[in-house]
Amino acid sequence: MHPVIAAVGRFASARPHRPALTDTERVLSYRALGGAIGETAAEVRGRGARVVALCLDNSPAWIVADLALLAARLPCLPLPAFFSPTQLWHAIAGAGADWIVTDQPDFFLDLLRANGAMAERAPDLELMGRSVAQLKIDLAAPPRLPDGTAKITYTSGTSGDPKGVCLDGAALGAVASALATACTLRSADRHLSLLPLATLLENVGVYATLVAGGCCVLPPLQQVGMLGASGVQPDRMLESLRATRATTAITVPQMLRDLVGQIGGGATPPSALRFLAVGGATVSPALLQHAEALGLPVYEGYGLSECASVLTLNRPGARRPGSVGRPLPHVTLSFANDGEILAQGATLIGYCGAHETGALPWPTGDIGHLDQNGYLYLEGRKKDFFVTSYGRNVSPEWIEAALTGEPEISQAWVSGEARPWIAAVVTPNNGATDSVLKAAIDRVNDSLPDYARVQRWVRSRAPFSADSGELTGNGRLRRRALHDRYGPQLELLYQERTHEIL
């Protein structure tokens, strides 16, 4: 039996009335959750589903459906609502989903039919006292999935049509159990989901809480201040952390920046919070220091979908600023000759439609090193390194993290391949003027070696976002999209030598 399902069963017997899931209005006990999982699993299995796609707003119903599929040993395809219609169809067709459980039936019926798929609405599924739509899809030639696939995760990645990562139940269980131990989770914990549950990082965070017997607080995303893939209402997010008495939560760097801005501006911090994980993209050391100074219990980690999310994590009693923590117990790290991080433990079993299985150890595409105490330090993406015309290898993430560590700069993208110096596109924070931005960039340059300094820059036309195609769902830069949009403007900088800073 899967560790999460087994844990729910144990608590259902030993502590049946303990809260397991809530949306802040209704509470589902462990006994009720165990019963709902069994009933839903039997119903879905009885309908002959092969692969089930799940597209719902954050709610206890999402988790009931997800765990029911895990118990029924049916592959689950979580669909982020922020995916474009093209990305949604790519994921559905790539995974061969023949059922969709969703709160947007009309949208998906139109999407499926527009792409030539036969689809019809089946009787609704009862989840947590609410009726949720089910759509049956007839795909002519469904692709092959690796045997044992439990979860198919499509991240927005760096391209429009990424691969579907297939994970088995053992990998998901190993990460959930390791996180429960590393974060010292316990039955008194209340985990507030701030990220979409379709995000693998948030999904395994909920699993870890259930393994420990805690309570998962799952309000609709808009209620906690999340608007689409990249819109955030910081005041609402902070109020949700306080009002729900959340002890744990997971954020990405921009969300942490927003929380820091609110608390730094005089807002009351969440007193019950004891573990605030941050990951998904590079985090500025200055931002982490600012968060700690304000009393936020921030712990940076690192992982990727191909390794069932989390690989390393800073944790209470084992934390090194600037690092992404030590490997979780099931993880073994090694390094290629060029410094690429190779990971083993809870790796994927393959990709949708592919015949090959996951390589061991898995090449992460990230460059890094372990210190003598076993803490991992990241140095950038292997494919993102560029070489200046002076032959210097430069990691753009290093410079971008330094820039966004300044309170006046909310986003940054730097470029310099085959160029004598580095140019940048920056998004100002709180309407910062050019002179204020220049002062911030000057401060950053003072901390960088000469070859890594930003010598010319422009303001972004609008904040980078997933909707514009310039960010992935978890906040990583889509460098090709940014190059396509701002490359001509940067070319003028090289030609005209405007915006001198040095």
N, C-alpha and C positions, 0 to 999 in steps of 0.2 A: 504494500500500500504506500502511496506517496506520503512523504513526511508531513506535508501540510494537512492532507486529509486525515492522516493518523492523529495529528495533534488536535484537530477539531473534534475527532471522536473521543479522545482521552478527556478533554475538557468538558465535552458534552456529558460524559459519565460522572466525572469527579466534581465539576463545578458547573452544573447545568444552567444556572441562572446568571452566570458571569456574562457581561456584555461582550459581544464579538464584533458586531458591525452597527453603525448608526449613521444617519444623515443629519443628525442633531434634532430631528423631530421624532423619529421612530427608532427603537432599539431592537436588535436581533440578538438573542442570547446564543450561547454556544450550542445548547440543545436545539433551539429553533434553526440555527444555521446548519447543523448536521442533518436535520430532517429535510430542510429545503434543498440541500445538495443532493441527497438521495432521490427525492421526488423529481427534481429537474433532470438529473442524470438519466433516470428511467424513461422520462418523457422524450428527451432528445434522442436517446438510443432507440426508442420505439419508433421514431419517425424515419429511421434508416439514414441518418445523416452520415456523411463521410468526413467532411472538413467544415467547421462552423466558423464563420466570421462574426465578430462581435463589435458593434459600433453603438455605444450608449454613452451618455454623459456620466461623469463620476457619480456613483450611487452604490448602496449595498446590492442592488440588483445586478450590477456589473460583476461584482465578486461572486455572487451566488452562481451566475451563469458560468463564469470562468472556472470555478472550482467544480461545478457539476461536469463540465467537459473533461477536466483533469481526472475526476473520479470515473467517468465513463470511458476514459482512454480514447477520447476523440480529439484530434488536433484542433487547437483554437487559434484563430487568426485575429488578433486585436487590430482594429482599424482606427487610427487617430482621426478625429473629426476635422483636424486642421489640414489633412491631406487634400490636395487638389483632386477634382474628379478624375483626371488622368492617372494620378498616383493610386487612387482608390481602385480603379478598374485594373491597373497593373498588378496590384496586390491580390485582388480577388481571382483574377485569371491565373496569375503565377502560382498561387497556392492551390488552385482547383477547388475553391470553396463552393459547396453545393447548398449551403444554408446561410442565411444572414439573420442574426438577432439584432434588432435595431429600434431606436425611437424616431427614425427618419424613413419610414417605409416608402413614401411617395418619391422622395429624392432617389433612393436606391433603385426603385422600379424603373424610373426614368433613365438612370445611369446604365443599368443593365441592358435595357431594351435599346438604348442608343448605341450600345456596343455589340448588338446582334445576339445577345444572350436571351434565351427563353427563361422567363421568371414569372412566378405567381405568388400571391400572398396566401400563406397557410394560416390555420387557426393560431391565435395569439398564445404566447407563453406567459404563464402567471409567475411573476417574480416579486417577492416581497410585497404582495398585495396589490401589485400594479400589472396591467396587461401590457406586454411588450410584443411588438410585431415580429413575425417570422416570415422570411421569404425563401421560397424553394427555387433553386437555380438549376437549369439543365445545361451543363457544359458538354459540348460534343466530345472533346478529348482532354479530360482532366490530366494535368501533369503528374509525374511521379513524385512522391514524398519519401524521404528516407524512413525506413522502418523504425517505429518507436517515437515518431515525432509527436510531441505534446503541445508545443508552442511554435508559432511561426511569427517572427517579428521582422517587420519592414521598417527600418529607420529611414528618415528622409535623406540621410547620407550626403554625399557630395554630388550626386547626379539625380536626374529626375526619375529614373527607373532603377532603383537599387535592387539587390538580390534579397530574396526572402530567407532569413536565417532560421534553420530548423533546429530546435533544442528538444532534448528528451526530458522526461520527468526527473531523472536522476540529477541532471545538471541544475535544474531549477531548485530541486530540493536541497542540493549541496550548498548553493549560494544562500538560500533562505536560512538554513540552519547555521551557516557560518556567520551571517550577519546578525542573527539573534544573539549569538555568543559574543561577537566582537563589539556590538553596541550595548551589551549588557541589558538586553530587553527583558522585561518582566511583566507580570500580569497587571500591574498598576499602570502600565504605559498606555497612553492615548496617542495614536499616530494619526496626524492630520494629512490627508492627501492633497497636496497643492499642485501636483503635476497630473496630467491625464493618466488614468489607469492603463490606457493603451501603451504608455511609455514603459518599456521593460524595467527601467530603474524603479519606477513607482510600483509596478506590479510586484516585483520581488520584495520591495519594502513592506508591502501589505502582507505578503507571505511570511516574512520574518516576524512580524508582529503577531500573527496568528500562531506561529510555531511556539512563541513565548507565552501565549495565553492573554495577550493584550487586546485592546479595543481599537478598531480602525474607524476613524471618523471620515465619512465620505460624502460631503455636501456636493451639490452641483458646482462645476468649476467657476461659474460666474459669481457664485456666492462667496468664494474665497478670493475673488479679485483677478481671476485668470480670464482673459478675453482672447480667444483664438490661440494661435501658436506662440505669439510674442507680445501680446498686449497684457499689461499688468496694472492693476489698481492697488498700489502699495498700501494705502490706508486700509482698504478692505482686507487685504491679506493679513496685515498686522492685527487687525481687530479679530479676524477669524482665529488666529493663533491664541489670542488672549481669551476670547469667548469660549472656545472649545476646551480650554485648559490642556492644550496639546503639549505632550512631553517630547515628541519626536516629529520631525518633518524632513522632507527632501527638497532641495532647491537646485537651480542652475545659477551660474554666476550673476546674470542680470537681475534675477529675483533677489539674490542676496544684496546686491547693490541698492535695490529699491528699499529693502528693509532697513539697511544701514542709513539711507537717506532720511527715512521717516524717523527713526530713533535718534539719529544725530540732530534732527530738527526739533527735538523736544518731545516726541511721542513716547508713551509708556511702553517699555519692552515687555514681551510675554514672560511672566514670572515662572510659569510651570515648565517652560522649555528647557530640556537638558541635553538634547542631541539634535543639532541641525546639520544634516549632511549636505554637502555641496559637491557637484560633479557635472559631467556632461560636456564640459569645455574647460579651457585653461582659466585658472582663477588668479587674479592679480595678488601678489603677496601683500601689497599695500591695502587692498580691500579686506583681506583676512585680518590684518593687524587692526584695521579700523573697527571691524566687526567685534573682535575680541575686546578692544578697549571699551566698547559699548555694552559689554556683558553678554554678547550672543555666543552660545556654545557651539562654535562652528568646527566641523571636521571634514577635511577635504579627502576625497577618494578618487579612484580611477578604475575604469573598466570599459568593456565594449560588448556589443550584442553577441558577437561570436563566442564570447566566454560567459554567456548568461548574465551579463551586466557587470557586477562588481568583482574586481581582482584584488585591489589593495584599498586600505582605508586607515586613516588616522582614527584613533579611538581613545577613550579615557585611559590615562596612564601610559599610553604608547603613542605619542604625538611628536612630530617634528615639523615646525613651520617651514614652508617651502617644499616639503615633500608631499606625496600623495599617500603616504602611509606604508605599512608593511603588508605583504601578501596575506590574504585570508588563509586559514589552515589547509584548505584543499588545493591551493594554488602553488605551482612551482614556476619560477621565472628563470630564464636564461637569456643570453644575449648573442646576437649574430656579430660577425666581425665588424660590421659598420655601426654597431650600437643598437640595432633594432631589438625591441623587447619581444621575446618569445615566451608564450604563456601555455601552461598545461594544467588541466583540471577544469571540469565543467565546460568543455568546449563544445561547439556545435557538432551535430552529426551529419551535416551537409547543408546544401542549399536547395530550394525548390527547383524541381526539374533537372537537377544535376545528378550525374552518376557518381561523382567522387564524394568521398566523405571528408570530414574536417581533418586538416593536417595536424600532426602532433610533433613538436610543440607548435602552437598557432602563431604565425607572424602577425603581430599587432599593427605594424605600420608606424609605430611610435618609437622615437629614439629616447633612451634614458639610461640610468645607471642606479645600482644599489650602493648605499654607503656601507660602512663597516658594521653598522647596527641593523642592516636589513631594510632600511627605508628606501622607497623608490622615488627617484627624482626624474621628472620628465624634461626633455630638451626640445620637443617639437615633433611634428609629423615628418616622417621620412620623405614623403613625396612633396611636402610643402617647403623644404629647404630650398633656398635659391642661392645662386653664386653670383656675386657682384663681378663687375668687369676687372676688379683687382684680384679676383680669385678667392675672395673670402666667402666661406659658407655661412649663411645666416638663417636662423629660424625666425620666421615672421611672428610666430606666437609669442616668443620672448619679448619682442619689442611691443607688440599689441597689448600684452598683459601689463607692461610698464605704462603705456599710454592710458589705458583704461583704469589704472590705479590712481590716476589723478581725478579728483571729484568733478572737474570741469569737462571731462571727456567720458561719454557713456559708451562709445563704440569706436573701434579703429581697425583699419585694414592697411597693411603696408606692402609695398612692391619694390623690387630692385634687381630682378633677374637681368644679368648682363649689363647693368647700369653702374656708373661710377659712385652713385649715392642713392639713398633710400627716400622714396616719396610715400606719402600717406593720405588716406581719406579718413577724416574724423567726424564723428557725430557729437555736437556739443550737448552738454547737460544743462538743463534749466536756462536755455537761451544764451549761453556764454558768448560774448563778443569775440571778434578776431583777436583783439589785444589780450584778452583773458586766455584764449586758447594758446596763443603764442607763448605766453608766460608758462603755461602748463607744459607745453612741449619743450621749452627751454629747460625746465626742471628735470624732465625725463632725460633729455640729452646729456645733462651734466652727470647722470648716473651710468651712461652707456659708453662703450669704447667708440672711437671715432668712426669706424667702419659701420657701426650699427645705428648711428644717429639719423634722425629724420631731418633732412635738410629742406624739404619743401612739402607743402601739404595743401589740401583743399577741404572745405566742409562738405559733408554728404548732402545730397539733395533732399533726403528724407531718412529717418532712422532705418537701418537694415532690418528686414523682417522676413519671416517665413513666407508671408503672403506675396512678397515681391520676388521670392526665389533667392534672396541673398543670405538667408540663414536656414539651417536645418531646424527640425522641430525642437532639438535640445539646445539650440543657441550657437552651434558652430557656424563659422563663416563658410559660405559657398564661394570659394575663391574664384572659380571660373566665372560665375555670374557677376561677381564684383568687378572682375577684370573686364568683362564685356561692357559693363555699364560705365566704369570710370577710367578704363584704359586710355581712351582718347583724351580725356581731360588731364590725366597724368602726363601723357605724351607732350602736351603743351607746356607743362611745367619743365620738362627736360629741355624743351626747345627755347622757351622764353625766359627761364630762370626767374620766375616770379615767386613770391612768398619766401624770400630769403629769411633763414633763421640763424644761420651761423655767420 
